[in-house]
Structure formats: C-alpha cells, structure tokens
Amino acid sequence: MPGLAECQSLLRLLIARGDPKAIPQAKGAIDEYLNTAPVSARGRGLRVLQRDALDLHVGAVGVQRSFAETVDVYIERKLAEE
C-alpha cells in the first residue's frame, strides 16, 4: 500500500511526542495516504493505522494518550466516508 508505512511511522512519532500543535500534521499524513492509496486499499490501510494508534493509546499517558485518541477519531471519520 503506497505511503502506508511512511504514514504509520509519522503517526507513531507524532503520538510519542504528543504535541497538540502537530494534530494538523497527523491529519495531513492520513489525508496524503488516502490521496495516494488505491481506492481498494484505503479502508484496509485506515484500519491498520487505527489499530496501531489504538495499540499506542493503551500504553500512553497524558498528552500522548489524548493525541492517539484524536488520531483514532479522525481515522474513524475517514472510514465512515469511505
């Protein structure tokens, strides 16, 4: 899936940092993935990203946890649009 690994790596880094100012960057990475991925792979790729964010959410605290929740909500909204 084009761009999935790059998007996943960036989201992991941003969640680890937990900087609320980077939320637009996380959303942009997800949007960029959706713009480059084949239509048939988008939903599956979003679920991979969502599962990864949820896994990070479990071990996170404070701002990292909040950031992971925000990523999850955004991905859920994108899944509903697919």
C-alpha positions in Angstrom: 0.0 0.0 0.0 1.6 3.2 -1.1 2.6 5.5 1.7 1.1 3.4 4.4 4.5 2.6 6.1 5.5 6.3 6.0 2.2 7.4 7.3 2.3 4.9 10.1 5.9 5.9 11.1 5.0 9.5 11.2 1.8 8.9 13.3 3.8 6.8 15.7 6.4 9.6 16.1 3.7 12.3 16.5 1.8 10.3 19.1 5.0 9.7 21.0 5.6 13.4 21.1 2.0 14.2 21.9 2.3 17.8 20.8 -1.3 19.1 20.2 0.1 21.6 17.7 1.1 18.6 15.5 -2.5 17.3 15.1 -2.9 19.1 11.7 0.3 17.3 10.6 -1.1 13.9 11.6 -4.4 14.6 9.8 -2.4 15.7 6.8 -0.4 12.5 6.8 -3.6 10.5 6.8 -5.1 12.6 4.1 -2.0 12.2 2.0 -2.1 8.4 2.4 -5.7 8.4 1.3 -4.9 10.6 -1.8 -2.1 8.2 -2.9 -3.5 4.8 -2.0 -5.6 2.8 -4.5 -9.3 3.0 -3.7 -9.4 -0.7 -3.0 -6.7 -0.4 -0.3 -7.8 2.7 1.5 -10.2 1.1 4.1 -7.8 -1.6 4.9 -4.9 0.9 5.3 -7.0 3.1 7.5 -7.8 0.1 9.8 -4.1 -0.7 10.0 -3.4 2.9 11.1 -6.3 2.9 13.5 -5.2 -0.4 15.1 -1.7 1.0 15.5 -3.0 4.2 17.1 -5.2 2.2 19.5 -2.2 0.0 20.4 -0.2 3.1 21.2 -3.1 4.5 23.1 -3.1 1.6 25.5 0.5 2.3 26.7 0.3 6.0 26.6 -0.4 8.6 29.2 -1.4 12.2 29.3 -0.9 14.1 26.0 0.3 11.1 24.1 -3.0 9.3 25.0 -5.0 12.3 24.0 -3.2 12.6 20.7 -3.7 8.9 20.0 -7.5 9.4 20.7 -7.6 12.3 18.3 -5.9 10.3 15.6 -8.4 7.4 16.2 -11.4 9.7 15.9 -10.1 11.2 12.7 -9.5 7.8 11.2 -13.0 6.7 12.2 -14.4 9.7 10.5 -12.4 8.9 7.3 -13.6 5.3 7.5 -17.2 6.4 7.6 -16.6 8.5 4.4 -15.1 5.6 2.5 
